[in-house]
Amino acid sequence: MKKLTTLLVAILFTAGMAFAQGNDAHITQVSHTPPAIENNNNNDAYVDQTGFENVARVIQGTLAPYSGAVTNNEARVFQIGEENYARQHQVGSNNFARADQDGADNRAYQEQARGNNEARIIQLGDDNEARQSQDLITNTLEASNNFARIYQDGIGNYARQDQDYSRNDARIVQEGEDNWARQSQDGMGNGQGYNMARTFQDGVGHWALTVQSGDLHFARVDQAGEFNKATVRQREFSTIQ
């Protein structure tokens, strides 16, 4: 009995080691823009990966051409499955990013600048891709108080959200296969923003695009079924759907 117990313990220990083998996590919390910025502090990064060949990259710090303090940011990555990839880059202060992926070959990208932005990605299934950018594309470092959320459940879905300037709210929910959704919000730099976009798709082969430029816009797209397409473009202070 003693020999059997010892053998079982050895097997379980070996299995546990193999179960988590091959995951890769890399966290960078530092300034790369000379001269080095000394007040990059109180940043929190956490990576939890179960499976194999999952990769997580978290960067909390300035990278050229961005500069300024990087403080009080929080980044979270949770991945279950195999060959999932998550990348988070935070510049500024008081940003929150979280990526949850369960499946295989999913991709999540989150970029945040300035402060008080929140971004969340949840992906279930295989071969899904989600991208969220809160101002790093435009390089203006003017994005703040934006909220973005992507939820995808299925296979081969793609979602992208771009937010510039302040107080924009974007949400995408997709279930099924081969759905594609993109939301772009630009507050025009006058300090208002307050744009809101909602996209809900359930089925096969959907396509939805929402572009909001200016302030105080609201757009909602609901699609269920197959092979649907939708385009919403709103500019200035008028609302056209």
C-alpha positions in Angstrom: 0.0 0.0 0.0 2.9 2.3 0.8 4.5 1.7 -2.6 1.2 2.3 -4.4 0.6 5.6 -2.5 4.1 6.8 -3.4 3.5 5.9 -7.0 0.2 7.7 -7.2 1.8 10.8 -5.6 4.6 10.7 -8.2 2.1 10.3 -11.1 -0.1 13.2 -9.9 2.9 15.4 -9.4 4.3 14.6 -12.8 0.9 15.2 -14.4 0.6 18.6 -12.7 4.0 19.6 -14.0 3.0 18.6 -17.6 -0.4 20.2 -17.4 1.1 23.7 -17.0 4.1 23.1 -19.2 5.0 25.5 -22.0 3.1 28.7 -20.9 4.9 32.0 -21.3 4.3 35.1 -19.3 6.3 38.4 -19.5 5.6 41.5 -17.4 7.4 44.7 -17.9 7.0 47.6 -15.5 9.6 50.2 -16.5 10.2 53.4 -18.4 12.0 53.0 -21.8 11.9 56.7 -22.8 15.0 58.7 -21.9 15.4 60.2 -19.5 14.0 57.5 -17.3 10.9 58.5 -15.4 11.1 57.9 -11.7 7.4 58.0 -10.8 6.3 54.8 -12.4 4.9 53.1 -9.4 1.9 51.4 -7.8 1.2 49.4 -11.0 -0.4 45.9 -10.6 -0.1 43.1 -13.1 -1.3 39.6 -12.8 -1.2 36.6 -15.2 -2.9 33.3 -14.6 -2.5 30.6 -17.3 -3.6 27.0 -17.3 -2.9 24.7 -20.2 0.0 24.8 -22.6 1.7 27.2 -25.0 -0.3 30.2 -23.8 1.5 33.5 -24.1 0.9 36.7 -22.1 2.6 40.1 -22.4 2.0 42.9 -20.0 3.7 46.3 -20.4 3.1 49.0 -17.8 5.5 51.8 -18.7 6.4 54.4 -21.3 7.6 53.4 -24.7 8.8 55.9 -27.3 7.1 58.2 -28.4 5.0 58.2 -25.3 6.2 59.8 -22.1 4.8 60.8 -18.7 4.1 59.1 -15.4 2.7 55.5 -15.3 1.0 54.9 -12.0 -1.8 53.0 -10.4 -2.6 50.9 -13.4 -4.0 47.4 -13.2 -3.7 44.6 -15.7 -5.2 41.1 -15.5 -4.8 38.1 -17.9 -6.6 34.8 -17.4 -6.1 32.1 -20.0 -7.2 28.5 -20.1 -6.5 26.1 -23.0 -3.8 26.2 -25.5 -1.9 28.6 -27.8 -3.9 31.6 -26.6 -2.1 35.0 -26.8 -2.8 38.2 -24.8 -1.0 41.5 -24.9 -1.7 44.5 -22.7 0.1 47.9 -22.8 -0.7 50.7 -20.4 0.6 54.3 -20.5 -0.7 56.9 -18.0 -2.5 56.4 -14.8 -5.5 54.6 -13.2 -6.2 52.4 -16.2 -7.7 48.9 -15.9 -7.4 46.1 -18.4 -8.6 42.5 -18.2 -8.5 39.7 -20.7 -10.1 36.3 -20.1 -9.7 33.6 -22.7 -10.9 30.0 -22.6 -10.2 27.8 -25.6 -7.5 27.6 -28.3 -5.7 30.1 -30.6 -7.6 33.1 -29.3 -5.9 36.6 -29.5 -6.5 39.6 -27.2 -4.8 43.0 -27.6 -5.4 45.9 -25.2 -3.8 49.3 -25.3 -4.5 52.2 -23.0 -3.1 55.8 -22.6 -3.6 58.7 -20.3 -6.0 57.7 -17.5 -9.1 56.2 -16.0 -9.8 54.0 -18.9 -11.4 50.5 -18.5 -11.1 47.7 -21.1 -12.4 44.1 -20.8 -12.2 41.2 -23.2 -13.9 37.8 -22.7 -13.4 35.1 -25.3 -14.7 31.6 -25.3 -14.1 29.1 -28.1 -11.4 29.0 -30.7 -9.7 31.3 -33.2 -11.3 34.5 -31.9 -9.5 37.8 -32.0 -10.3 41.0 -30.0 -8.5 44.4 -30.1 -9.1 47.4 -27.9 -7.2 50.7 -28.2 -7.9 53.6 -26.0 -5.8 56.3 -27.7 -2.5 54.6 -28.4 -3.2 54.6 -32.1 -3.5 58.3 -32.5 -0.5 59.0 -30.2 -2.2 62.1 -28.7 -2.4 60.7 -25.1 -5.8 62.4 -24.8 -8.0 59.4 -23.9 -9.6 59.3 -20.5 -12.6 57.9 -18.8 -13.5 55.5 -21.6 -15.1 52.1 -21.2 -14.8 49.2 -23.7 -16.0 45.7 -23.4 -15.9 42.7 -25.9 -17.5 39.4 -25.3 -17.2 36.6 -27.9 -18.3 33.0 -27.7 -17.8 30.8 -30.7 -15.2 30.2 -33.5 -13.5 32.7 -35.7 -15.0 35.9 -34.4 -13.3 39.3 -34.7 -14.0 42.4 -32.7 -12.1 45.8 -32.6 -12.8 48.9 -30.6 -10.9 52.2 -31.0 -11.6 55.1 -28.6 -10.0 58.6 -28.7 -10.5 61.5 -26.2 -12.9 61.1 -23.3 -16.1 59.5 -21.9 -16.9 57.1 -24.7 -18.6 53.8 -24.0 -18.4 50.8 -26.4 -19.6 47.2 -26.1 -19.6 44.3 -28.4 -21.3 40.9 -27.8 -20.9 38.2 -30.4 -22.0 34.5 -30.4 -21.7 32.0 -33.2 -19.1 31.8 -35.9 -17.3 34.2 -38.2 -18.9 37.4 -36.8 -17.0 40.7 -37.4 -17.6 43.9 -35.5 -15.8 47.2 -35.2 -16.5 50.3 -33.2 -14.6 53.6 -33.5 -15.3 56.6 -31.3 -13.6 60.0 -31.6 -14.6 62.8 -29.3 -13.0 65.5 -31.4 -10.9 66.8 -28.5 -13.4 69.3 -27.2 -13.6 67.5 -23.8 -17.1 66.1 -24.1 -17.2 62.8 -25.9 -20.1 60.9 -24.3 -20.5 58.6 -27.3 -22.1 55.2 -26.8 -22.0 52.2 -29.1 -23.7 48.8 -28.7 -23.4 45.9 -31.1 -25.1 42.5 -30.5 -24.8 39.7 -33.0 -25.9 36.1 -32.8 -25.5 33.6 -35.6 -23.3 33.1 -38.6 -21.5 35.6 -40.9 -22.5 38.9 -39.4 -20.7 42.2 -40.1 -21.2 45.4 -38.3 -19.3 48.8 -38.3 -20.0 51.7 -36.1 -18.1 55.0 -36.5 -18.8 58.0 -34.2 -17.0 61.3 -34.6 -17.9 64.2 -32.4 -19.9 64.1 -29.2 -23.2 62.9 -27.7 -23.9 60.1 -30.2 -25.7 56.8 -29.5 -25.7 53.8 -31.9 -27.1 50.3 -31.4 -26.9 47.4 -33.7 -28.8 44.1 -33.0 -28.5 41.3 -35.5 -29.7 37.7 -35.3 -29.7 35.2 -38.1 -27.3 34.7 -41.0 -25.4 36.9 -43.4 -26.4 40.2 -42.0 -24.5 43.5 -42.5 -24.8 46.8 -40.8 -23.1 50.2 -41.0 -23.6 53.2 -38.8 -21.7 56.5 -39.3 -22.3 59.5 -37.1 -20.5 62.8 -37.2 -20.6 66.2 -35.5 -23.7 66.7 -33.4 -26.2 65.2 -35.7 -27.4 61.6 -35.4 -27.8 59.6 -38.6 -28.4 55.8 -38.5 
